[in-house]
Amino acid sequence: LITEPYGYLFLNSKLLSNAPAGTVYLRRPWHPSGDPNAIGSVVFMNSYLGPHIIAQGWTDMSGFSYKEARFYEYKNNGPGAEINEDRRQLSDEEAKQYTIENVLKGWNPKE
């Protein structure tokens, strides 16, 4: 929901595939039951993005625009890690808030 500050965080990940280059999107703005208050929140951070990731990065879904979702990237690398107007990047200051502890509301899965 829009009231939740965080959603999915992909941290230090590797996105690999045998799919042809430039054919896979990172995410689309899924709204359960079309709920306009369920705004997608996804961050790919410090991750390797393979060549299969499309340059646009994100796509629309069911009338909802990826541009209105909370989709961000931060310091990704690899052939699929492009920086352009469709792929919003977090600032260094914003990225500091995207920690496992914050996203999981204090829960530490290693304990």
WONOR-V662902 format. One record per pair of residues at least 4 apart in sequence whose ideal C-beta (glycine too) atoms are under 6 Angstrom apart, sorted by the first residue. I is the first residue (numbers start at 0). J is the second residue. If there is no record, write none. Layout:
# WONOR-V662902
{{I & J} {I & J}}
This chain:
# WONOR-V662902
{{0 & 36} {0 & 37} {1 & 36} {1 & 38} {5 & 102} {6 & 40} {6 & 41} {7 & 41} {8 & 42} {8 & 97} {8 & 102} {9 & 43} {9 & 46} {10 & 44} {11 & 45} {12 & 46} {13 & 47} {14 & 48} {14 & 49} {15 & 49} {16 & 49} {16 & 51} {18 & 22} {18 & 23} {18 & 51} {20 & 50} {21 & 53} {22 & 51} {23 & 51} {23 & 52} {24 & 53} {24 & 57} {24 & 58} {25 & 56} {25 & 57} {26 & 41} {26 & 57} {27 & 58} {27 & 60} {28 & 39} {28 & 60} {28 & 63} {28 & 65} {28 & 68} {29 & 60} {30 & 34} {30 & 37} {30 & 63} {31 & 37} {38 & 68} {39 & 68} {40 & 69} {41 & 70} {42 & 71} {42 & 97} {43 & 72} {43 & 75} {44 & 73} {45 & 74} {46 & 75} {47 & 76} {47 & 77} {48 & 52} {48 & 75} {48 & 77} {48 & 79} {48 & 80} {49 & 77} {49 & 79} {50 & 78} {50 & 79} {52 & 79} {54 & 81} {55 & 85} {56 & 85} {56 & 86} {57 & 65} {57 & 70} {58 & 65} {59 & 64} {59 & 65} {65 & 70} {71 & 87} {71 & 89} {72 & 86} {72 & 88} {73 & 89} {73 & 94} {75 & 80} {76 & 80} {89 & 93} {89 & 94} {96 & 101} {99 & 103} {100 & 105}}
